Each structure stands twice: as C-alpha cells, then as structure tokens.
Amino acid sequence: MDVKDIINPENFVYGKSKVLTDTVMHYCPGCSHGVVHKLLAEVIEEMDIQDKTIGVSPVGCAVFAYKYIDIDWQQAAHGRAPALATATKRLYPDKYVVAYQGDGDLASIGTAEIIHACNRGENIVVIFINNAIYGMTGGQMAPTTLIDMKTATTPYGRSVELNGHPLKITELIAQLEGTCFVTRQAVHTPAGARRTKRAIRKAFENSAQKKGTSLIEVVSTCNSNWKMSPVQANEWMVENMFPFYPLGDLKDR
Amino acid sequence: MAFKGAIVVDTEKCKGCGVCVANCPTQTIALAKKVNSKGYPYCYMEFPDKCTGCSNCAVVCPDSVITVYRVKI
C-alpha cells in the first residue's frame, strides 16, 4: 500500500491536540516543556474542560504557556503560582485550576507558597518541571541541581560544603496532609509520556472530587544549559537524575 | 494482525531535535539533509515501508509536528 493511500483522514490515529494553538513554541529543540504542554492539552481536550480550566503560568521558561494552550490563563509573580491558583480556585470553585511551575520557581523562590498551598489542601493541580537548573536565565544552579553537576554558578560542580544538598521538594510535599496525589514522572520515552498523561488526568479528576492538592513532578531535561544534544540530555537524565529522583507515585489516596 | 503507517511532518515547525528518531522502534525516521527556513534539519520517513503507525514519534515530539495515520493490512 502506498504512503499516499495511508495518509487519509479516516486512517488518522494521532496528531496535534485542538487545545494547542498554532503558535510555534519558543522552547529549545527537544525541551520537555513542549511534551508536557501537549499532554496537558490532550487531557483538557479528552475531559472536554477547555472552557472550565484556568492555568497559572510561572516565571521561567514556561512563562509564555498562555500562548500555547488555548485556555484561560493568569501569569503569577515569581514563585507565587500556587497562591494565585488558590485565589482562583476559591473564587471559581467549579473551575479546574492548574499551576505550571519549574524547579527554580517552585522549589526556590516559591517554596513557602507551594508548601502552604499543599498543606491547606487546595483543590488545584500543580505540574512541576524539574530540570535541575535555571533554564531561562542561563543555566545557574537551582535548589534541585545534583551534587557535582556543573552550572554557570557552580563551574566546578555543586559541592555540599558550599551549596548544600539538592532539595527533594516532592518528597517533602508528599508528607503533607493536604495532598492526595503526588507522583514523579518523565516524558523522555513514549511510555513515560503516556504515564505522565494518565497522572495529569488523575490529578484533574482528584480536583473535581475535591480530594486535595495533586502534584505531578516531571523530571525533565535542559539540553541547552546542560550543553548536550536533546538525545544525549535524555540519556544523561536517565543515568544521573533518575537515581536521585526515582520515578513513581509517592502518594496516592 | 499487521499494521502499516505513515507520518506527516509539519517541516516548518520541526526543530530537528531528533527525539523522534531515537524513539522510533522500527528506525523509520531520520533527520533530513535539507533544512527548513529556520535552519533546522526536519525529520522525515527515510524508510516509509517500515512504519507501523505506532505513534511513538508523535507522542514524544515536543512541538507536536507529527501526524500519524495507520491502516490494517
């Protein structure tokens, strides 16, 4: 059978979600943000909640998320996405509210906001992209940077004496009473991306059932600032990030 | 049951990251020698006969440029 015969609307199996806009994403080639945006858009499309979802975009690379996913958005001050999401959810209790944050935003400047929002058990969904570096500002050390990992501000590698230990914020959050679903996923393979999508869907369902805060950490790459190709960065992530940030559900109730 | 597939790539939006190439189970996809108007080598089906339409490439594509079609044979 010829390729031209296969390419036919009736044989369509997978394509771009209708919830994504046609704007070309500004992310670097191979960035995990693009995959997570797509999965979020697919979940919103499948649950048919496009007009009921409000996103909160962070400061960081994902600051322009509002350009790419066609839902209502707010843009929070640095680290304050969970606070803004709390206010939004309390004002519009029947809407789905999703805060989308990076590791510099959530685990550093916004630590207080995320801990307290999760401890209060706000019925919001938090997507946490952990690439162990500050991506937008040029690859400085983040709280989640691994020991001995080279960044712009730790050119000889992160040391415990000078910079302290990497912060496992997801483990901290999993201990809080207000959270109902805390998981760590990755989107470097098709299976991982599909698992992440199921986790995002579950988080939205928890939000509808008023079970508490759901947090999905996505261990991601920053190939530009890691100074690798996208494929090498994925391999580096598997070798170095996964032993310290193991994948799986930390809490599910 | 066997499947045969095909992909359509939005070549102008492809950034040539190569993640689809690494995740294609049948080594169907490769990056083109040519580049698009932004200078990125875009992905294409180098061996169209091998494609099974599994949609793994499209699932991992960060820029959602791949559309997958599949037929039973």
Interface residues (C-beta under 8 A of the other chain):
Chain A: M1 V3 D5 I6 I7 N8 N11 F12 V13 Y14 G15 K16 S17 L20 V24 M25 Y27 C28 P29 G30 C31 S32 H33 G34 V35 K38 V187 H188 T189 P190 A193 R194 S229 P230 V231 N234
Chain B: K4 G5 A6 V8 K13 K15 G16 C17 G18 V19 V21 A22 N23 Y40 M45 P48 G53 S55 N56 A58 V59 V60 C61 P62 D63 S64 V65 I66 T67 V68 Y69 R70 V71 I73
